[in-house]
């Protein structure tokens, strides 16, 4: 049967939507700033699907405050930060602000990534000498790491506090070009970010863990068609394995890999239940009348308008998921997925049908909890704004956004595991596979 296509725009790693034809200025005119902010405000009203995540947000009041601040902020760097802060108030990982000029100037690699483990900021990956996985970072430039996070969290677009903390060090622009970090054991390491090399582009990898019996495929991203294509070829290679382990840890998303899903499914499956905003002009007018004249209206009329205003405030059209049948199955053996808190967007799109129909055993941490299709508003000079216009739910209707997908077997690496280079998640997967 014909398959639906699920285009998902990667939002965990911010994208350059509109390329620059020439190097833009480091200032923006008043009219440019007002146009960008006003169009963003308008797009939120029209397209935003995640009001459940911000039930007490007064958008008009927020807009008025940021409008006043934007008037006084011609500096492009400061205006970009202001817009990121404005969007972050939506508490949604698929709503974001991007400026190519900003990333070209301030997105040099940080050299390491941190994860908040039980209140400690711990190195999980690093290319910096002296900062190995498992190292606890106490201070950055003399300030506690937690204080540094709290000072800058307002710029991070995320659907939950957990995902905001997860994304913290992916926002390298939040850190100075030269920084000195102090570890828990009193050591200090100075990092010059302009001297660091960018990480090599990740690629899909596969190998036998037990010859002819247990195969392993690591998929670090779905940000291009080559990731899915390579993964499908590896599934063909390992199609006779007794067990296949697919490692999705750190996969921030991209485009939903429908072909790969179909290749691994051996039974009926379904994707998300979904909703999107619906606007009723007449009911908006009723809401306006109620707010303006509620103290002058007759009680019966007042009650009616109040009721209508409440029911149709941020109304959504919701449709259930439907069952689909695989028509190009390549692998029917035991299937195991490895996930973590950085599995997001299209990575979660990939996991959800296997979680729903129990086709795979999912091992690791709860996923990030952010997916959906944003509406993208481009501006001149490489600037763009994305507004999450679809809210997704698990196929049975239970919440997903800001919650994530729970593993079947929870395994969370400890600081000691990281220090000793122990992959306890993969170890548990091997025991399940055997």
C-alpha positions in Angstrom: 0.0 0.0 0.0 1.1 3.6 -0.5 3.1 5.0 2.5 2.6 8.4 4.0 5.7 10.6 4.1 6.5 12.3 7.3 8.9 15.3 6.7 10.4 16.4 10.0 12.6 19.5 10.2 15.6 19.0 12.5 15.3 21.4 15.4 17.7 20.0 18.0 20.6 21.3 15.9 19.5 24.7 14.5 19.5 24.9 10.8 20.5 27.6 8.3 17.2 27.9 6.3 18.1 30.8 3.9 21.7 30.9 2.6 23.6 34.2 2.4 24.5 35.7 -0.9 26.8 38.2 0.7 28.2 38.8 4.2 25.4 40.7 6.0 25.9 43.6 8.3 26.3 43.2 12.1 23.4 45.6 12.7 19.7 45.5 11.7 17.6 48.5 11.0 14.6 49.4 13.1 12.2 48.4 10.3 14.0 45.0 9.9 13.7 44.3 13.6 10.1 45.3 13.9 9.2 43.3 10.8 10.9 40.1 12.1 9.4 40.3 15.5 5.9 41.2 14.3 5.8 38.5 11.7 6.9 36.0 14.4 4.2 37.2 16.7 1.6 36.8 13.9 3.0 33.3 13.0 2.6 32.1 16.6 -1.0 33.2 16.6 -1.8 31.4 13.4 0.4 28.3 13.5 1.5 27.4 17.1 0.2 24.0 18.1 1.6 23.7 21.6 -0.4 26.0 23.9 -0.9 23.0 26.2 2.7 23.4 27.1 2.3 27.1 28.0 -1.2 27.4 29.4 -0.5 30.6 31.3 1.5 32.4 28.6 0.1 35.9 27.7 1.4 36.3 24.2 0.2 39.9 23.8 2.0 41.0 27.0 5.1 39.1 26.0 5.1 40.6 22.5 4.7 44.1 23.9 7.7 43.6 26.3 10.0 42.3 23.5 8.8 45.0 21.1 10.0 47.6 23.5 13.3 45.8 23.9 13.8 45.2 20.2 13.4 48.9 19.5 16.5 49.5 21.6 18.6 46.6 20.2 20.1 47.5 16.8 23.1 45.2 17.4 22.5 42.0 15.4 24.1 39.7 18.0 21.9 41.0 20.8 18.8 41.0 18.6 19.4 37.4 17.7 19.6 36.5 21.4 16.5 38.5 22.1 14.6 36.6 19.4 15.9 33.2 20.7 14.6 34.3 24.2 11.3 35.3 22.8 10.8 31.9 21.0 12.1 30.0 24.0 9.0 31.3 25.9 6.9 28.9 23.8 8.5 25.9 25.6 8.7 23.9 22.4 11.7 22.2 20.8 10.4 22.6 17.3 9.9 26.3 17.4 13.2 28.2 16.9 15.0 31.3 15.5 18.0 31.0 13.2 20.4 33.5 11.7 23.2 32.4 9.3 25.3 35.4 10.2 25.0 34.5 13.9 26.1 30.8 13.4 29.0 31.9 11.1 30.4 34.2 13.8 29.6 32.4 17.1 29.0 28.7 16.5 32.6 27.5 16.9 32.8 24.1 18.6 32.9 24.0 22.4 35.0 20.9 22.5 32.9 18.9 24.9 29.4 18.0 25.8 27.8 17.9 29.3 24.9 15.9 30.7 23.2 16.7 34.0 23.4 13.4 36.0 21.8 13.6 39.4 22.6 17.3 39.8 26.2 17.0 38.5 27.3 18.4 35.1 29.3 15.5 33.6 31.4 15.3 30.4 29.9 12.7 28.1 32.0 13.5 24.9 35.2 15.5 24.5 38.0 16.3 22.2 39.8 18.4 24.9 42.8 17.0 26.6 42.1 16.6 30.3 38.3 16.4 29.9 37.5 12.7 29.6 34.0 11.2 29.8 32.9 11.1 33.4 34.7 14.3 34.4 32.5 16.5 36.6 32.7 20.2 35.7 32.2 22.4 38.7 33.0 25.9 37.3 33.2 27.7 34.0 35.2 30.9 34.1 34.9 31.1 37.9 31.1 30.6 37.9 29.4 27.4 38.9 28.2 25.3 35.9 24.7 25.3 37.3 24.7 29.1 37.6 26.0 29.3 34.0 23.1 27.2 32.8 20.5 29.1 34.8 21.8 32.4 33.4 21.5 31.1 29.8 18.6 28.7 29.9 16.3 31.4 28.6 17.8 31.2 25.1 17.3 27.4 24.8 14.2 26.2 22.9 12.9 23.0 24.4 9.7 21.2 25.4 10.8 20.3 29.0 13.4 21.3 31.5 15.1 17.9 31.0 15.6 18.5 27.3 16.7 22.1 27.9 19.4 20.8 30.2 20.3 18.1 27.6 20.8 20.7 24.9 22.7 23.2 27.0 26.2 22.6 25.6 25.0 22.1 22.1 24.4 25.8 22.2 28.1 26.7 22.0 27.4 30.4 21.4 26.4 30.6 25.1 30.1 30.2 26.0 33.0 32.7 25.5 35.7 32.1 22.9 38.2 31.3 25.6 37.0 29.5 28.8 38.6 27.9 31.8 36.8 25.0 33.3 37.4 23.6 36.8 36.8 19.9 37.5 35.6 18.3 40.7 39.1 17.1 41.5 40.4 20.7 41.4 42.1 20.6 37.9 41.7 23.5 35.5 41.6 23.3 31.7 41.7 26.3 29.4 40.0 26.0 26.0 40.5 28.2 23.0 37.5 27.4 20.9 38.9 28.9 17.7 41.7 26.3 17.8 39.3 23.3 17.9 38.4 21.3 14.9 34.8 20.5 14.1 33.7 17.0 14.6 33.7 14.8 11.5 30.4 14.3 9.9 28.8 11.3 11.5 28.0 8.2 9.4 26.0 5.0 9.8 28.1 2.0 10.9 27.4 -1.7 11.1 29.2 -4.8 12.3 28.8 -8.3 13.7 29.0 -8.5 17.5 28.7 -12.2 17.4 29.5 -13.7 14.0 26.4 -14.7 12.1 24.2 -14.3 15.2 24.1 -10.7 16.6 24.5 -7.7 14.4 24.8 -4.0 15.4 23.9 -0.8 13.4 24.6 2.7 14.7 22.6 5.5 13.2 23.8 8.9 14.6 21.4 11.0 12.5 18.6 11.1 10.0 19.6 14.5 8.7 20.2 13.4 5.1 18.9 10.6 2.8 22.3 8.8 3.0 21.7 7.9 6.6 18.5 5.9 5.9 19.9 4.5 2.6 23.0 3.1 4.4 21.0 1.7 7.2 18.7 -0.1 4.8 21.7 -1.7 3.1 23.0 -2.8 6.4 19.7 -4.4 7.3 19.9 -6.4 4.0 23.4 -7.5 5.0 22.3 -8.6 8.4 18.9 -10.0 7.5 19.8 -13.5 8.7 21.0 -12.4 12.1 19.2 -13.9 15.1 19.2 -10.5 16.7 19.7 -7.0 15.4 20.7 -4.1 17.7 20.1 -0.6 16.4 21.9 2.2 18.3 20.0 5.5 18.1 21.7 7.2 21.0 22.6 10.9 20.2 20.4 10.9 17.1 18.9 14.4 17.0 16.5 13.6 14.0 16.2 14.8 10.4 13.6 13.2 8.1 11.4 10.4 9.2 13.0 7.2 7.8 9.8 5.5 6.5 11.7 3.0 4.3 13.8 1.8 7.2 10.7 1.5 9.4 9.0 -0.6 6.7 12.1 -2.8 6.3 12.1 -3.7 10.0 8.4 -4.1 10.6 6.9 -7.6 10.4 3.4 -6.7 11.6 0.8 -3.9 11.5 2.1 -0.6 12.8 1.0 3.0 13.3 2.5 6.4 13.9 1.5 9.3 16.0 -1.9 10.8 16.8 -1.7 14.4 15.6 -3.3 17.8 16.1 -2.9 21.2 14.5 -4.4 24.7 15.3 -7.9 25.6 14.0 -8.9 29.2 13.9 -12.6 30.4 13.9 -12.8 34.1 13.1 -16.3 34.5 14.6 -15.3 32.9 17.9 -12.3 35.1 18.1 -14.6 38.1 17.6 -16.8 36.7 20.4 -13.8 36.4 22.7 -12.8 40.0 21.9 -16.3 41.2 22.7 -16.3 39.3 26.0 -13.0 40.8 27.1 -13.9 44.3 26.1 -17.5 44.4 27.4 -17.9 41.6 29.9 -18.8 44.1 32.7 -21.6 45.6 30.6 -23.2 42.5 29.1 -26.4 40.9 30.4 -25.6 37.8 32.4 -27.0 35.3 29.9 -25.0 36.9 27.0 -21.9 37.1 29.2 -22.1 33.5 30.2 -22.5 32.4 26.5 -19.5 34.4 25.3 -17.4 33.3 28.2 -18.2 29.7 27.4 -17.4 30.1 23.7 -14.2 32.0 24.4 -13.0 29.2 26.7 -13.9 26.3 24.4 -12.4 27.8 21.3 -9.4 29.4 22.8 -6.4 27.8 20.9 -8.7 25.1 19.5 -7.1 22.1 17.8 -8.1 19.7 15.2 -7.0 16.2 16.3 -7.0 13.0 14.3 -6.1 9.5 15.4 -3.3 7.3 14.0 -4.1 4.7 11.5 -2.8 1.2 11.0 -0.4 0.5 8.1 0.9 -2.8 6.7 4.6 -3.3 5.9 5.2 -4.2 2.2 9.0 -4.4 2.0 10.0 -6.3 5.2 13.7 -7.2 5.2 14.3 -8.4 8.7 12.1 -10.5 10.9 14.4 -11.6 13.8 14.7 -10.2 17.3 15.0 -6.4 17.2 16.6 -4.2 19.9 16.8 -0.4 20.0 19.2 1.7 22.1 17.9 5.2 23.0 18.9 8.0 25.2 17.7 11.6 26.2 19.2 13.0 22.9 17.0 10.8 20.6 14.6 13.5 19.3 12.4 14.5 16.4 12.7 12.0 13.5 14.6 9.6 15.8 11.4 9.5 18.0 9.3 9.2 14.8 11.4 6.1 14.1 11.0 4.6 17.5 7.3 5.2 18.2 5.7 2.5 15.9 8.1 -0.1 17.3 7.2 0.9 20.9 3.5 0.9 20.1 3.3 -2.6 18.5 6.1 -4.1 20.6 8.1 -5.1 17.5 11.4 -4.0 19.2 12.8 -4.1 22.8 13.8 -0.5 23.6 16.7 -0.2 26.1 18.3 2.9 27.6 16.8 6.3 28.7 13.5 8.0 28.0 13.8 10.0 24.7 13.7 13.8 24.5 10.0 14.3 23.8 10.0 16.7 20.8 8.8 16.2 17.3 6.4 17.7 14.7 6.4 19.8 11.6 7.2 23.5 12.0 6.0 26.3 9.8 9.0 28.2 8.6 9.0 31.9 8.0 12.1 33.1 6.0 13.5 36.6 6.1 16.2 38.4 4.1 19.8 37.9 5.1 19.7 34.3 6.2 17.2 34.7 9.1 14.3 32.4 9.6 11.8 31.5 12.3 10.1 28.1 12.8 6.8 27.7 14.7 5.8 24.2 15.7 2.5 23.7 13.9 1.8 20.0 14.8 1.5 18.5 18.2 2.0 14.7 18.4 0.7 12.1 20.8 1.4 8.5 21.3 -0.7 6.3 19.0 -3.0 5.5 21.9 -3.5 9.3 22.6 -1.2 9.6 25.7 1.0 12.7 25.9 4.4 12.7 24.1 5.5 16.3 23.8 7.8 17.2 26.7 7.5 13.6 28.0 9.3 11.4 25.5 9.1 7.6 24.8 9.8 5.4 27.8 12.2 2.5 27.2 11.1 -1.1 27.9 14.2 -1.6 29.9 15.7 1.5 31.6 19.5 1.6 31.7 21.2 4.9 32.6 25.0 5.1 32.6 26.5 6.3 35.8 29.5 8.7 36.2 31.6 5.6 37.1 30.4 3.9 33.9 31.5 6.9 31.8 34.9 7.1 33.5 35.6 3.5 33.0 34.4 3.4 29.4 31.6 0.9 30.1 28.7 0.8 27.7 26.2 -0.6 30.1 23.3 0.0 27.7 24.9 -2.1 24.9 25.9 -4.8 27.5 22.3 -5.1 28.6 21.2 -5.3 24.9 23.6 -8.2 24.4 22.2 -10.1 27.3 18.7 -9.6 25.8 19.8 -10.6 22.4 21.4 -13.8 23.7 
